[in-house]
Amino acid sequence: MTYNTVKPDFMLSDEVVARVPYSRAHLYRLEDQGEFPKRKRIGANRIAWIRTEVEQWLAERMEGLS
């Protein structure tokens, strides 16, 4: 039997900080300025980012470096 692993649609803050080379505080500032995807509330005490939005943001930054 094989299992397909699917990445969850959400990224928690630890994963975002590991993937994006900015501090948590800087990411929050960018978010407030509309320059980084907004967090979504996914539970009473939990927030997360939409994975595709963060990946798209990273791709746009990489294109700007070329």
N, C-alpha and C positions, 0 to 999 in steps of 0.2 A: 504494500500500500504506500502511495506517495502522498506527501502533503505539500500543498502550495503555500509558501509564505507570502503574505501580502502586507506591504507596509501600511500601517494605519494612516488614515486621512489627516490625523492631527499630529502636531509636533508639540511636545511640552517644552518648557523653558530650558531645561538642561540640554535637550537635543538641539534646540535652536542655537544656544550659546556655543555648543560644540561645533556646529556647522558653519556659523557666521562669525567672522573674525572680529567681533566687537563685544564690548562688555555689555552686561545686562542693562545697566543704566543708560548706555549710549543707544541701545536698541529701543528703549522706552522713549528716549528723546526723539529719535528718528520717527517713531510711531506717532508721537504727539504732533510732529511737524508734517505728517502725511507722507513721509519718505520711506516708510517700512510698513508691511502689511499689519493690519490691526489684529489684536488678539480677540478671540471669541470665548465667551463663557460657555463651558460644556458641562458644568455642574455647579452645585451650590458653592463649593470652595475650589474650583478648578478652572483654569484658563488654558487655552492652547492656540496655536496658529494653524491655519490650513496649510498642509504640506505643499500643495501645488502653488499657492501664493508665494511662499518663502522660496521655493525652488525657482519660480519665475523671476523673482526679485534678484536672486543670485545670478541667474543666467543673463539678465539684463546688465548687471554689473560686469560680468565677464566679457560681454560683447563690447562694452565701453572701453575695455582695456586693449582690445585688438586694434 
